[in-house]
Amino acid sequence: MDYVSALVPPTVMAIAFIFLIRTLIKSQGGANKSKEDAAVDSALAQAEATRQADRS
């Protein structure tokens, strides 16, 4: 029975990891993709503007 108790935690973690990756893949794109892209573009533009202002 020691081998069962040794194998249960890694098996549970592997199953949880598979579900996490599956959820991440399914949530990519879709209806929110344009909002996420716009938020990233805005943050990058703001960082670039701050960087340019610091150089001046």
Backbone torsions as a table, in degrees:
resi	resn	phi	psi	omega
1	MET	NA	-17.6	179.0
2	ASP	-63.5	-33.9	-179.0
3	TYR	-68.4	-31.6	178.1
4	VAL	-67.6	-45.9	179.8
5	SER	-68.0	-23.3	177.2
6	ALA	-79.8	-27.8	-176.7
7	LEU	-92.2	-19.3	-176.1
8	VAL	-65.2	-50.2	-178.6
9	PRO	-59.5	-45.3	178.2
10	PRO	-65.7	-33.0	178.8
11	THR	-67.4	-44.0	178.1
12	VAL	-63.2	-42.1	178.9
13	MET	-64.7	-39.6	179.0
14	ALA	-64.2	-42.6	178.7
15	ILE	-64.7	-42.8	178.5
16	ALA	-62.8	-40.5	179.4
17	PHE	-64.2	-41.6	178.7
18	ILE	-61.4	-44.3	179.1
19	PHE	-66.3	-35.4	177.5
20	LEU	-63.9	-48.4	179.7
21	ILE	-62.4	-41.0	179.2
22	ARG	-61.3	-43.0	178.9
23	THR	-65.9	-41.6	179.2
24	LEU	-62.7	-42.2	-179.1
25	ILE	-67.2	-42.2	-179.6
26	LYS	-67.5	-29.2	-177.3
27	SER	-83.8	-5.1	177.9
28	GLN	-76.0	139.1	178.0
29	GLY	77.7	-150.8	178.4
30	GLY	78.5	-157.5	-174.8
31	ALA	-67.3	-30.5	-175.8
32	ASN	-87.7	-3.0	-176.0
33	LYS	-59.5	-43.3	-177.6
34	SER	-67.4	-36.6	177.9
35	LYS	-67.8	-40.0	179.2
36	GLU	-66.2	-42.8	178.8
37	ASP	-63.4	-39.8	179.6
38	ALA	-65.9	-38.6	179.0
39	ALA	-65.2	-41.4	178.6
40	VAL	-66.5	-43.9	178.8
41	ASP	-61.3	-39.7	178.6
42	SER	-64.7	-44.0	179.9
43	ALA	-64.4	-40.6	178.7
44	LEU	-66.0	-40.7	178.7
45	ALA	-64.2	-40.4	179.2
46	GLN	-66.4	-40.8	178.9
47	ALA	-65.5	-39.2	179.2
48	GLU	-67.7	-38.6	178.9
49	ALA	-65.8	-40.5	178.4
50	THR	-65.0	-40.2	179.4
51	ARG	-64.5	-41.8	178.5
52	GLN	-65.9	-38.5	179.8
53	ALA	-67.1	-34.8	179.4
54	ASP	-69.1	-29.7	-179.7
55	ARG	-74.4	-29.4	-176.9
56	SER	-76.1	NA	NA
